[in-house]
Amino acid sequence: MPNYEVALGYAFEAACLYAESLGLGTVMLAGTLNRKTFEEAMEVGEDEALAVVSPVGVPAKSMSLREKAMRKFLGADKRKPFEELFFEGSFDRPLDKGSSGMFLHPLEAVRLAPSATNQQPWRLIIDGKTVHFYENKTYKDNPLGDIQRVDIGIALCHFLVVLREEGNDGTVVVEDPKLPTKENLFYICSVKLK
């Protein structure tokens, strides 16, 4: 099934955001997951896979020293600059934050979205009323698929949630605009505004 990782990331992040709207804490676990233990507990069949899990509950009032050290090691609180992630018309034209117009808040939501080891593997091109999502592939696929495509789904969820909260509506399509790309950049999908 094409783009199943993107759909997984989108749906799982939508559930996490909903839980957070209820005051519950979540964290997506994929790479650090003891998969065998979880699969046994969940009675996952031979033709099934457990790609990601999240505990859901009341967040602790403060982080442990271990959590703080891990976040610092992963750079979890650092985000790439706007101009490194978003472009206008082509990958040769970084998008200036001041000229992003109606896309400013949805793009900022994408920039702040979580990703595996905080890689932020998404790159977006604004093309009029269409936004093209690309993967900046830095990881090799594993048997469960491409974890960075899951991250693209998370970013897409953040983009659409904020876009809709601001009264705009977009449709997700897979129509590769065939724009020239740099090495390791792969088209995923586009959001067309109505």
HELIX and SHEET records of a PDB file:
HELIX    1   1 TYR A    4  SER A   21  1                                  18    
HELIX    2   2 ARG A   35  ALA A   41  1                                   7    
HELIX    3   3 LEU A   65  LEU A   74  1                                  10    
HELIX    4   4 PHE A   82  LEU A   85  1                                   4    
HELIX    5   5 LYS A   97  SER A   99  5                                   3    
HELIX    6   6 GLY A  101  PHE A  103  5                                   3    
HELIX    7   7 LEU A  104  LEU A  112  1                                   9    
HELIX    8   8 ALA A  116  ASN A  118  5                                   3    
HELIX    9   9 ILE A  147  GLU A  165  1                                  19    
SHEET    1   A 2 GLY A  25  THR A  26  0                                        
SHEET    2   A 2 VAL A  56  GLY A  57 -1                                        
SHEET    1   B 5 PHE A  86  GLU A  88  0                                        
SHEET    2   B 5 TRP A 122  ASP A 127  1                                        
SHEET    3   B 5 THR A 130  ASN A 136 -1                                        
SHEET    4   B 5 LEU A 185  LEU A 193 -1                                        
SHEET    5   B 5 GLY A 170  VAL A 173 -1                                        
END                                                                             
